[in-house]
Amino acid sequence: MLLLRDDSTHDNEVWCPKPYTIFKLLLSARFCSAFLSNISDCDETFNYWEPTHFLLYGSGFQTWEYSPLYAIRSYGYLTLHTIPGLLQVHLLKANKLLVFYFLRFILSIMCAACETYFYRGVIQQFGSYVSQLAAVFIVFSTGMFISAAAFLPSSFAMYMMLLSYGGWFAGNYPVAIVTTAAGALIGWPFSAALGIPIAWDVVIRQRRIRYFIEWCLISLIAILVTLVYVDTYFYGKMVITPLNIVMYNVFGKGGADLYGVEPWTYYFRNGFLNFNIVFLLAFLVLPIVVIPSSILPIWLPISGMYIWIAIFFTRPHKEERFLFPIYPLFCLFGAVSLSELQKVYHYLSARTSKRHYSASSTWLAVFVGVIFSAASLSRSSALFYGYHAPLDLYLEMNHMSERLHETLRDKQINVCVGKEWYRYPSSFFLPNDRWHLQFIKSEFRAQLPKPYAQGSNATWIIPTEMNDMNKEEPSRYVSINKCHFLVDLDTGTETPLEPNYSRQSKDWEVVASKPFLDSQRSHPFFRAFYIPFISEQFTHYSNYNLLQSLRQRKKSRKTSAKRQPT
């Protein structure tokens, strides 16, 4: 075993839910994620959902990362999701929306299974009581709600971390090594940093150098060879995407920092919003554990979380998804910290008691658990009520499509976005192949994606008007006169490039509208946390509108009338 537990001789007397029970609880929570969580990152839409839509239906948007000239995204990762999607499309004849949510449910099931395996390892390594606390934190946390069903390599890296640390805690080192490699090669190369403690344990503490090298080579050959084969097939040339990602982000001109930087406080705010009190407990786990315990090996799994923090908290470019791989570790080490604090209380208040140390401080665990769960549910609800409008509006577009078709006879129906381009949930939400997303000019001054080329070798073609410096490409825009529909947020403000289209009643008609939180005019606390019957008094919502062009409607009617036989 990696660690020597100090959970007292009574730890076996503590009731612990069986893994199968935890799996059912997790599955329920993750299905909620699949159905209710937002797409909070445009990278998820345009770098993963859109290429997957192209692989399934032959159309979709391509970013510069998928240009064969740069090739820093892997089609191998997409293929894992495309295969179940193809079964839905060709065998069950499911519509695009069903395919979208089916893939989300697949991600949720995979996440729940990985979490359950991790839970089993936690029981073996940290004891029944810590595993109870960790399970509560994992089930209810907003961070896991956000990341569980996200179609992102960082979520895949999180799944693999759950398996690798679960295998490590259980003494199953082949699983630990192989899944660490899978997370780094298929998912995100930087997640290899989470394997450093595992490598230290096997190579330095156990001195099983040959064993470690053998399994590393097996993982590298089995995974990387397959990945290179798939990516070479799609790019039409020899490609090692994990290497390209590292070269661009570490040695490229500006690298990821081209896409915006955040202050040093960003991840602390993010961690507190997504894990509230548990984030603080996890962040302080090392000093909390060192004070009451003389068992040194516990620093080894803790070091994985701190290594990740040291790497990403110090980078100028910060995004919420960059922390996904260590979200479960926040839950685990928050539980460890709480357990250690309970030990201290037990030692000070009831040191002669023969009961388990948690018995004298049940009130503390209940207090933390209730506060954490209530705050987490409040935060998750705030995200849903405040920012789910784009998914709801595009879903409404599907429901209205038959009626809208009757007013439009054009072969191609253009749905335009300006400032709201980054909230587009993906082409899975467009009713059929007659509907196309188009970009109009806005205040945004950077590169937008463009549609994939047509043909069987479309992924081989180097797209024109693309760059790796995030420079604006004017060729992406169409004239607003070509728009049949426009998706726009009515904030009440406007600029020359972003007029208030919703109030241009001579040109546009609002055909659908959903409430969207106006963060600028809402109280900071109540926009972050939802409290029934109270939040409404301190928050302001704008209208997220689907507008229909009256000009295009009249034009379509005239064209239709001319085609009618006289």
PyMOL commands that set and color helices and strands:
alter all, ss='L'
color gray80, all
select helices_A, chain A and resi 11-13+19-36+42-57+64-66+75-91+96-126+128-140+142-147+153-169+173-187+189-205+209-235+241-251+255-259+266-283+285-290+296-312+320-350+357-387+389-407+421-423+427-429+458-460+474-476+480-482+501-503+519-521+524-528+535-538+550-563
alter helices_A, ss='H'
color red, helices_A
select strands_A, chain A and resi 61-62+413-417+435-439+450-451+485-490+508-517+541-549
alter strands_A, ss='S'
color yellow, strands_A
deselect
rebuild
show_as cartoon
